[in-house]
Amino acid sequence: MRAKRILALVGTPVAAVGLLLTAGSPALAVDHEMHTDDSDPGGRVQFTAGGDIVRVDDLEADGYAAKLVVYNPNGTTRYTIQAGSAGTSKTVRASDGGAYDLTEDTAYKFTICLHKTSGDSYCDTAVWAG
């Protein structure tokens, strides 16, 4: 009998609205996105200011890794993260502490590149506020 009541409740319009509101939460929205500068981008970075969530994706099996460097306002390197093979990603956030916790309303330079041991290429840069 309990199972029938639970199923009936899930099927109500109120439950459906609740699910839609949860799925569309603005806290999960990506504020900025940038790709590497090659003709068929092999790397992507996404940044969500709320929580300082930074995700780097390696999008192609091209022998390159997707590498992100975040720079402090004074030009020094704050941190570097890398996703090393096609289909992989690396995510860091303020709750990880240390360098990943960006100062609010401060502009940081984000540079995404394709990386091999021989160096970086196809870089793109943007300045986003933490």
N, CA and C atoms as a LAMMPS dump frame, in Angstrom:
ITEM: TIMESTEP
0
ITEM: NUMBER OF ATOMS
390
ITEM: BOX BOUNDS ff ff ff
-5.0000000000000000e+02 5.0000000000000000e+02
-5.0000000000000000e+02 5.0000000000000000e+02
-5.0000000000000000e+02 5.0000000000000000e+02
ITEM: ATOMS id mol type element x y z
1 1 1 N 0.811 -1.189 0
2 1 2 C 0 0 0
3 1 3 C 0.863 1.264 0
4 2 1 N 1.952 1.263 0.77
5 2 2 C 2.826 2.429 0.814
6 2 3 C 3.407 2.756 -0.551
7 3 1 N 3.809 1.733 -1.305
8 3 2 C 4.397 1.953 -2.626
9 3 3 C 3.416 2.682 -3.532
10 4 1 N 2.127 2.329 -3.465
11 4 2 C 1.13 2.99 -4.297
12 4 3 C 1.012 4.468 -3.911
13 5 1 N 1.05 4.773 -2.62
14 5 2 C 0.944 6.157 -2.177
15 5 3 C 2.148 6.971 -2.63
16 6 1 N 3.334 6.386 -2.545
17 6 2 C 4.546 7.092 -2.978
18 6 3 C 4.49 7.35 -4.469
19 7 1 N 4.103 6.353 -5.254
20 7 2 C 4.002 6.536 -6.699
21 7 3 C 2.959 7.587 -7.045
22 8 1 N 1.869 7.609 -6.319
23 8 2 C 0.833 8.606 -6.574
24 8 3 C 1.367 10.002 -6.282
25 9 1 N 2.15 10.156 -5.219
26 9 2 C 2.701 11.449 -4.867
27 9 3 C 3.7 11.93 -5.914
28 10 1 N 4.557 11.028 -6.391
29 10 2 C 5.545 11.399 -7.404
30 10 3 C 4.855 11.85 -8.687
31 11 1 N 3.713 11.288 -8.982
32 11 2 C 3.007 11.637 -10.198
33 11 3 C 2.234 12.948 -10.13
34 12 1 N 2.218 13.618 -8.98
35 12 2 C 1.465 14.852 -8.853
36 12 3 C 2.198 16.021 -9.48
37 13 1 N 1.461 17.046 -9.922
38 13 2 C 2.086 18.231 -10.507
39 13 3 C 3.038 18.933 -9.535
40 14 1 N 2.758 18.901 -8.238
41 14 2 C 3.629 19.552 -7.262
42 14 3 C 5.009 18.896 -7.274
43 15 1 N 5.051 17.565 -7.315
44 15 2 C 6.33 16.853 -7.355
45 15 3 C 7.077 17.177 -8.639
46 16 1 N 6.374 17.251 -9.751
47 16 2 C 7.01 17.572 -11.034
48 16 3 C 7.614 18.962 -11.011
49 17 1 N 6.905 19.939 -10.454
50 17 2 C 7.434 21.297 -10.355
51 17 3 C 8.677 21.317 -9.482
52 18 1 N 8.661 20.575 -8.386
53 18 2 C 9.823 20.488 -7.504
54 18 3 C 11.039 19.931 -8.221
55 19 1 N 10.824 18.905 -9.034
56 19 2 C 11.932 18.334 -9.796
57 19 3 C 12.474 19.325 -10.811
58 20 1 N 11.603 20.061 -11.478
59 20 2 C 12.049 21.062 -12.45
60 20 3 C 12.835 22.172 -11.78
61 21 1 N 12.395 22.63 -10.638
62 21 2 C 13.108 23.692 -9.931
63 21 3 C 14.477 23.226 -9.474
64 22 1 N 14.59 21.994 -9.031
65 22 2 C 15.879 21.45 -8.612
66 22 3 C 16.818 21.319 -9.798
67 23 1 N 16.329 20.82 -10.928
68 23 2 C 17.179 20.614 -12.103
69 23 3 C 17.656 21.925 -12.698
70 24 1 N 16.896 22.984 -12.574
71 24 2 C 17.257 24.251 -13.184
72 24 3 C 17.91 25.232 -12.231
73 25 1 N 18.533 24.749 -11.188
74 25 2 C 19.131 25.606 -10.18
75 25 3 C 20.207 26.514 -10.765
76 26 1 N 20.094 27.835 -10.601
77 26 2 C 21.07 28.745 -11.179
78 26 3 C 22.453 28.6 -10.563
79 27 1 N 22.581 28.026 -9.394
80 27 2 C 23.882 27.851 -8.761
81 27 3 C 24.766 26.902 -9.568
82 28 1 N 24.175 26.086 -10.408
83 28 2 C 24.933 25.138 -11.207
84 28 3 C 25.28 25.679 -12.586
85 29 1 N 24.836 26.85 -12.931
86 29 2 C 25.052 27.408 -14.255
87 29 3 C 26.505 27.824 -14.44
88 30 1 N 27.06 27.541 -15.615
89 30 2 C 28.417 27.947 -15.959
90 30 3 C 28.377 29.424 -16.358
91 31 1 N 29.24 30.231 -15.739
92 31 2 C 29.287 31.663 -16.038
93 31 3 C 30.134 31.982 -17.27
94 32 1 N 31.223 31.224 -17.461
95 32 2 C 32.143 31.486 -18.571
96 32 3 C 32.638 30.169 -19.144
97 33 1 N 32.89 30.189 -20.446
98 33 2 C 33.438 29.015 -21.129
99 33 3 C 34.387 29.489 -22.214
100 34 1 N 35.473 28.739 -22.416
101 34 2 C 36.458 29.084 -23.438
102 34 3 C 37.065 27.784 -23.965
103 35 1 N 37.429 27.788 -25.249
104 35 2 C 38.046 26.628 -25.894
105 35 3 C 39.458 26.968 -26.346
106 36 1 N 40.25 25.923 -26.593
107 36 2 C 41.56 26.142 -27.195
108 36 3 C 41.363 26.71 -28.589
109 37 1 N 42.414 27.332 -29.117
110 37 2 C 42.32 28.104 -30.354
111 37 3 C 42.549 27.302 -31.635
112 38 1 N 42.547 25.981 -31.587
113 38 2 C 42.708 25.188 -32.798
114 38 3 C 41.396 25.142 -33.572
115 39 1 N 41.46 24.746 -34.848
116 39 2 C 40.268 24.799 -35.706
117 39 3 C 39.149 23.864 -35.221
118 40 1 N 39.5 22.765 -34.585
119 40 2 C 38.531 21.839 -34.007
120 40 3 C 38.931 21.683 -32.541
121 41 1 N 38.461 22.586 -31.673
122 41 2 C 39.009 22.684 -30.314
123 41 3 C 39.125 21.358 -29.571
124 42 1 N 40.328 21.138 -29.034
125 42 2 C 40.597 19.916 -28.289
126 42 3 C 40.517 20.099 -26.787
127 43 1 N 40.378 21.36 -26.33
128 43 2 C 40.304 21.619 -24.905
129 43 3 C 39.273 22.672 -24.577
130 44 1 N 38.709 22.571 -23.365
131 44 2 C 37.695 23.529 -22.93
132 44 3 C 37.855 23.776 -21.435
133 45 1 N 37.593 25.025 -21.034
134 45 2 C 37.514 25.364 -19.615
135 45 3 C 36.151 25.98 -19.361
136 46 1 N 35.544 25.618 -18.238
137 46 2 C 34.284 26.203 -17.792
138 46 3 C 34.497 26.74 -16.386
139 47 1 N 33.953 27.935 -16.134
140 47 2 C 34.127 28.581 -14.835
141 47 3 C 32.778 29.015 -14.287
142 48 1 N 32.506 28.615 -13.052
143 48 2 C 31.306 29.043 -12.334
144 48 3 C 31.783 29.84 -11.135
145 49 1 N 31.445 31.142 -11.113
146 49 2 C 31.937 32.04 -10.068
147 49 3 C 31.464 31.626 -8.678
148 50 1 N 30.202 31.251 -8.55
149 50 2 C 29.688 30.788 -7.259
150 50 3 C 30.348 29.469 -6.898
151 51 1 N 31.234 29.481 -5.93
152 51 2 C 31.965 28.282 -5.546
153 51 3 C 33.301 28.132 -6.258
154 52 1 N 33.632 29.099 -7.135
155 52 2 C 34.905 29.069 -7.879
156 52 3 C 35.152 27.695 -8.498
157 53 1 N 34.161 27.183 -9.2
158 53 2 C 34.263 25.86 -9.808
159 53 3 C 34.891 25.996 -11.196
160 54 1 N 35.998 25.294 -11.4
161 54 2 C 36.732 25.326 -12.663
162 54 3 C 36.847 23.901 -13.172
163 55 1 N 36.394 23.708 -14.405
164 55 2 C 36.453 22.374 -15.024
165 55 3 C 37.227 22.483 -16.335
166 56 1 N 38.2 21.585 -16.512
167 56 2 C 38.975 21.501 -17.753
168 56 3 C 38.659 20.164 -18.401
169 57 1 N 38.329 20.204 -19.701
170 57 2 C 37.989 18.993 -20.442
171 57 3 C 38.947 18.796 -21.608
172 58 1 N 39.434 17.576 -21.771
173 58 2 C 40.17 17.185 -22.973
174 58 3 C 39.136 16.57 -23.905
175 59 1 N 38.897 17.222 -25.023
176 59 2 C 37.772 16.851 -25.88
177 59 3 C 38.114 15.88 -27.004
178 60 1 N 39.408 15.705 -27.331
179 60 2 C 39.765 14.881 -28.481
180 60 3 C 40.936 13.955 -28.184
181 61 1 N 40.962 12.833 -28.891
182 61 2 C 42.09 11.903 -28.817
183 61 3 C 43.126 12.352 -29.843
184 62 1 N 43.864 13.407 -29.509
185 62 2 C 44.801 14.005 -30.466
186 62 3 C 46.248 13.992 -29.968
187 63 1 N 46.507 13.32 -28.857
188 63 2 C 47.852 13.26 -28.316
189 63 3 C 48.214 14.446 -27.439
190 64 1 N 47.309 15.403 -27.321
191 64 2 C 47.514 16.57 -26.468
192 64 3 C 46.675 16.444 -25.199
193 65 1 N 47.113 17.084 -24.149
194 65 2 C 46.308 17.231 -22.929
195 65 3 C 45.746 18.65 -22.935
196 66 1 N 44.634 18.853 -22.271
197 66 2 C 44.082 20.201 -22.082
198 66 3 C 44.665 20.734 -20.774
199 67 1 N 45.309 21.887 -20.855
200 67 2 C 45.996 22.461 -19.695
201 67 3 C 45.48 23.869 -19.432
202 68 1 N 45.181 24.15 -18.177
203 68 2 C 44.717 25.475 -17.774
204 68 3 C 45.69 26.055 -16.755
205 69 1 N 46.048 27.324 -16.966
206 69 2 C 46.827 28.061 -15.974
207 69 3 C 45.992 29.253 -15.543
208 70 1 N 45.833 29.423 -14.238
209 70 2 C 45.129 30.58 -13.68
210 70 3 C 46.187 31.472 -13.048
211 71 1 N 46.15 32.764 -13.44
212 71 2 C 47.135 33.735 -12.97
213 71 3 C 46.504 34.723 -11.998
214 72 1 N 47.249 35.074 -10.975
215 72 2 C 46.854 36.126 -10.04
216 72 3 C 46.874 37.477 -10.752
217 73 1 N 46.223 38.492 -10.178
218 73 2 C 46.229 39.83 -10.779
219 73 3 C 47.642 40.398 -11.003
220 74 1 N 48.619 39.989 -10.188
221 74 2 C 49.988 40.488 -10.35
222 74 3 C 50.786 39.702 -11.383
223 75 1 N 50.163 38.697 -12.038
224 75 2 C 50.816 37.94 -13.102
225 75 3 C 51.467 36.645 -12.67
226 76 1 N 51.555 36.377 -11.378
227 76 2 C 52.127 35.116 -10.924
228 76 3 C 51.117 33.98 -11.121
229 77 1 N 51.628 32.783 -11.271
230 77 2 C 50.755 31.624 -11.45
231 77 3 C 50.068 31.281 -10.133
232 78 1 N 48.751 31.184 -10.181
233 78 2 C 47.973 30.793 -8.997
234 78 3 C 47.894 29.27 -8.916
235 79 1 N 47.477 28.627 -10.036
236 79 2 C 47.475 27.168 -10.107
237 79 3 C 47.373 26.708 -11.547
238 80 1 N 47.722 25.449 -11.766
239 80 2 C 47.645 24.803 -13.08
240 80 3 C 46.902 23.49 -12.901
241 81 1 N 45.98 23.201 -13.815
242 81 2 C 45.322 21.885 -13.824
243 81 3 C 45.323 21.358 -15.239
244 82 1 N 45.229 20.043 -15.364
245 82 2 C 45.34 19.417 -16.673
246 82 3 C 44.459 18.183 -16.75
247 83 1 N 43.802 18.015 -17.899
248 83 2 C 43.06 16.794 -18.206
249 83 3 C 43.845 16.094 -19.303
250 84 1 N 44.275 14.86 -19.047
251 84 2 C 45.308 14.267 -19.865
252 84 3 C 44.946 13.397 -21.036
253 85 1 N 43.727 12.998 -21.219
254 85 2 C 43.407 12.183 -22.391
255 85 3 C 41.962 12.42 -22.803
256 86 1 N 41.661 12.065 -24.029
257 86 2 C 40.336 12.355 -24.604
258 86 3 C 39.21 11.855 -23.711
259 87 1 N 38.27 12.743 -23.491
260 87 2 C 37.095 12.384 -22.725
261 87 3 C 37.263 12.519 -21.225
262 88 1 N 38.432 12.973 -20.768
263 88 2 C 38.624 13.132 -19.33
264 88 3 C 38.482 14.597 -18.948
265 89 1 N 38.234 14.819 -17.677
266 89 2 C 38.132 16.185 -17.176
267 89 3 C 38.725 16.252 -15.782
268 90 1 N 39.019 17.461 -15.376
269 90 2 C 39.529 17.724 -14.029
270 90 3 C 38.744 18.909 -13.505
271 91 1 N 38.209 18.797 -12.296
272 91 2 C 37.431 19.87 -11.688
273 91 3 C 38.036 20.226 -10.341
274 92 1 N 38.172 21.537 -10.099
275 92 2 C 38.59 22.041 -8.788
276 92 3 C 37.566 23.079 -8.357
277 93 1 N 37.516 23.351 -7.052
278 93 2 C 36.536 24.308 -6.528
279 93 3 C 37.088 24.95 -5.264
280 94 1 N 36.469 26.055 -4.875
281 94 2 C 36.891 26.793 -3.687
282 94 3 C 36.944 25.89 -2.466
283 95 1 N 36.014 24.965 -2.353
284 95 2 C 35.969 24.09 -1.18
285 95 3 C 37.186 23.158 -1.096
286 96 1 N 37.969 23.055 -2.186
287 96 2 C 39.221 22.298 -2.149
288 96 3 C 40.293 23.073 -1.379
289 97 1 N 40.04 24.373 -1.178
290 97 2 C 40.934 25.214 -0.38
291 97 3 C 42.152 25.713 -1.138
292 98 1 N 43.014 26.396 -0.411
293 98 2 C 44.26 26.902 -0.969
294 98 3 C 44.057 27.802 -2.173
295 99 1 N 44.851 27.583 -3.192
296 99 2 C 44.842 28.425 -4.392
297 99 3 C 43.513 28.376 -5.141
298 100 1 N 42.721 27.337 -4.94
299 100 2 C 41.452 27.191 -5.664
300 100 3 C 40.362 28.121 -5.141
301 101 1 N 40.555 28.678 -3.961
302 101 2 C 39.586 29.61 -3.374
303 101 3 C 39.945 31.021 -3.825
304 102 1 N 39.261 31.502 -4.871
305 102 2 C 39.558 32.809 -5.458
306 102 3 C 38.912 33.927 -4.648
307 103 1 N 39.589 35.064 -4.596
308 103 2 C 39.07 36.229 -3.888
309 103 3 C 37.907 36.822 -4.675
310 104 1 N 36.807 37.08 -3.98
311 104 2 C 35.613 37.627 -4.63
312 104 3 C 35.916 38.964 -5.311
313 105 1 N 35.286 39.182 -6.462
314 105 2 C 35.387 40.428 -7.228
315 105 3 C 36.819 40.78 -7.62
316 106 1 N 37.664 39.783 -7.767
317 106 2 C 39.036 39.978 -8.216
318 106 3 C 39.187 39.329 -9.581
319 107 1 N 39.84 40.025 -10.513
320 107 2 C 40.009 39.523 -11.879
321 107 3 C 41.228 38.607 -11.962
322 108 1 N 41.023 37.407 -12.498
323 108 2 C 42.079 36.431 -12.71
324 108 3 C 42.17 36.124 -14.199
325 109 1 N 43.383 35.882 -14.676
326 109 2 C 43.581 35.511 -16.082
327 109 3 C 43.568 33.987 -16.181
328 110 1 N 42.753 33.466 -17.097
329 110 2 C 42.64 32.036 -17.368
330 110 3 C 43.207 31.78 -18.762
331 111 1 N 44.169 30.867 -18.876
332 111 2 C 44.739 30.512 -20.171
333 111 3 C 44.605 29.012 -20.376
334 112 1 N 43.879 28.623 -21.434
335 112 2 C 43.684 27.216 -21.785
336 112 3 C 44.539 26.913 -23.011
337 113 1 N 45.267 25.797 -22.972
338 113 2 C 46.146 25.403 -24.074
339 113 3 C 46.043 23.898 -24.301
340 114 1 N 46.528 23.48 -25.457
341 114 2 C 46.789 22.063 -25.676
342 114 3 C 48.252 21.854 -25.325
343 115 1 N 48.532 20.795 -24.56
344 115 2 C 49.872 20.592 -24.02
345 115 3 C 50.457 19.249 -24.419
346 116 1 N 51.73 19.293 -24.856
347 116 2 C 52.568 18.109 -25.056
348 116 3 C 53.866 18.375 -24.328
349 117 1 N 54.692 17.368 -24.197
350 117 2 C 55.967 17.569 -23.511
351 117 3 C 56.813 18.64 -24.19
352 118 1 N 56.59 18.854 -25.483
353 118 2 C 57.353 19.866 -26.225
354 118 3 C 56.868 21.286 -25.946
355 119 1 N 55.743 21.433 -25.249
356 119 2 C 55.245 22.76 -24.902
357 119 3 C 53.755 22.916 -25.127
358 120 1 N 53.304 24.155 -24.998
359 120 2 C 51.887 24.487 -25.136
360 120 3 C 51.609 25.105 -26.496
361 121 1 N 50.421 24.857 -27.022
362 121 2 C 50.012 25.464 -28.289
363 121 3 C 48.499 25.687 -28.298
364 122 1 N 48.04 26.441 -29.27
365 122 2 C 46.616 26.744 -29.455
366 122 3 C 45.983 27.354 -28.205
367 123 1 N 46.713 28.248 -27.558
368 123 2 C 46.256 28.857 -26.305
369 123 3 C 45.217 29.94 -26.549
370 124 1 N 44.322 30.091 -25.603
371 124 2 C 43.352 31.19 -25.592
372 124 3 C 43.282 31.694 -24.159
373 125 1 N 43.039 32.998 -24.015
374 125 2 C 43.082 33.646 -22.7
375 125 3 C 41.857 34.514 -22.495
376 126 1 N 41.384 34.554 -21.257
377 126 2 C 40.299 35.44 -20.868
378 126 3 C 40.539 35.875 -19.424
379 127 1 N 39.935 36.985 -19.052
380 127 2 C 40.006 37.465 -17.672
381 127 3 C 38.599 37.386 -17.091
382 128 1 N 38.482 36.637 -15.996
383 128 2 C 37.207 36.437 -15.329
384 128 3 C 37.363 36.75 -13.858
385 129 1 N 36.293 37.223 -13.239
386 129 2 C 36.33 37.575 -11.812
387 129 3 C 35.88 36.425 -10.933
388 130 1 N 36.611 36.239 -9.85
389 130 2 C 36.293 35.185 -8.899
390 130 3 C 35.152 35.587 -8.003
